[in-house]
Amino acid sequence: MPRRPTSDRDCSRALWLLGLSAPVTADELTAAYRARISQAHPDRHVGSAERSEAANTLTRALNDARATVAEWIGSGRDWPVAAAHAVNGSSRPASRPPRPAEPAGPAPVCRRTGLRAGDLVRVWPYDGDARAVAGTVFASRYAPAWVVLEDGSEVPAERVRLASFACPVCGICAGPPVEHPTLRPCPECLVDLRRLERHAAEAGRVRSAIEARAQAGMATAEGLGDARMAERARDRRGWARRLRSAPPDDLHAALISAFTNAFDRWAA
Ligand SMILES: [Zn+2]
């Protein structure tokens, strides 16, 4: 049984994890739990330590979910109103649950991959169509992350690249061309932000990297024939170049401010 009082949110999450929609009977709960747990069984994933660990994590999450829903059934409380959940986190259903209602706001950003549901990506060798991300999954802080695509397939995160986006900080961008490319910090800028928050002395190196990414962004945008992306990248290159002669403290402050503004606007 859960240690703390079960909230509507706990119950919604548990239902989602089990692929159930309220109201649920005890029999439906048992059937859903058995179906999920058979797919998650660690014996099915003996070929890979990471997958096996992920299966163990999922098994624990399913056990908790079953206890939560069983408690809810027993309590006779009103069922929570359906809510949307991103797949970010340490566990996910073994197969995709029914699509939840439209989320009220943007999906959370995965701290491991910098991705969030709805992002467009290309899968190695990065020449196919852009595909939408449903979420990310990883067994532990140090296990490799996997990206779950909207069709339910899973790909190691290192085989996935952001697609059809432009970074408002460094101007780097990627195709394929779409009508509304995502405007979001690139993964390198997210890493640089974290690094700068810890080590102010990195500011000079980060500035050079931004200038190089802006230059690459201009070339990419021109190759894609996207004038707005090219203009943004040119603007960011100019900004990075103007910071070349800034005193270290000013440089650090300017970079942190640009990163956090872009991050806040995107993640808000
Ligand atoms: Zn960037």
Residues whose N, C-alpha, C, O or C-beta is under 5 A from the ligand:
A	BS01	ZN	C167 V169 C170 G171 P185 C186 C189
